[in-house]
């Protein structure tokens, strides 16, 4: 029996995969169990994205884990002083269980994970796409198309925020 690796997903990754219409990639990646937390789910505020993520949870593709152990909760509280709730919950659990965190945050999250778990415990959306390529789930061309789509969505969001400020 093969032991599955565990990856705990942060909101930015769930949102990116949802925006790209590629949450189903998670189902096809072999030997990985995908987890998230209630704190992360609450950070997914767009209704369409929320529905897609909830579908993945309902079908068992992503399992929601709780912060129940007192020392994990204490760690979460400390982390949450400088990180978001979703990132803090993922990192607190990953630290306790030696899991890998999947987050696209480029500021404090990478340094925190490297300091606690080492560099091999952080993945990004791109890393998941690379894993999907290595397992022949998607092609390099599809990865490029997904990334272009995500860049376009990001640019549209930025433009909308700028227009709101005018």
Secondary structure, 3 states (H helix, E strand, C coil): CCCCEEEEECHHHHHHHHHCCCCCHHHHCCCEEEEEEHHHHHHCCCHHHHHHHHHHHHCCCEEEECCCCHHHHHHHHHHCCCCCHHHHHHHHHHHHHCCEEECCCCCHHHHHHHHHHCHHHEECHHHHHHHHHHCCCCCHHHHHHHHHHHHHHHHHHHHHHHHHHC
